């Protein structure tokens, strides 16, 4: 009994340390470990099998990615579509992604706080931001569009406006937001709608996977292979479904 207790305690400590290493809490870490057994995370869908194109339009360009678990690749061992696009195109990646974080600025893990982790003297060709599902699932307030600073970063809208303004002031580069693929969420649907309303003023790009019916028109078998849950893709989903679509939209936006 004592040996079992010691083993369990040791396992808990290892789990806590591993979770901290990847910027997760223990539940997120256990969720991620379970996801690795998913068929869509088989070796054949791994990054090692992605070939780099010699003449990609994105070759040599620096793309910054700001997001949470979907950008990080929480259900795919830390490999997301951002990594796939980077490997395939020969782009340079700055990946600022932490699972479980929000656009809404509540602490030093928020998008608003973490964008300051990227050095101001970086040369960035495109700044890509995830429209976080965490804000929707946690009922964060959508807020109202403000005409000027100070923006209410305790709301989704204000946080987006602050990110757009800061990125352009700091790096003076194009900005693109991307959404998750469709899942049933009136709150997230409202966030996507607000994104388009803000686009009219700020002129940023949107890689909209949420409302694209053709993109979401996949078979049940494909969805079972591509997704660990309604929000998080596994490696097959990133490689075969998300990455080609987002890469195409990035290139179209930058050209």
PyMOL commands that set and color helices and strands:
alter all, ss='L'
color gray80, all
select helices_A, chain A and resi 2-21+26-35+39-41+43-45+47-49+69-72+81-89+111-117+133-137+156-170+186-202+213-216+220-226+235-254
alter helices_A, ss='H'
color red, helices_A
select strands_A, chain A and resi 62-67+92-97+126-130+174-178+205-207
alter strands_A, ss='S'
color yellow, strands_A
deselect
rebuild
show_as cartoon
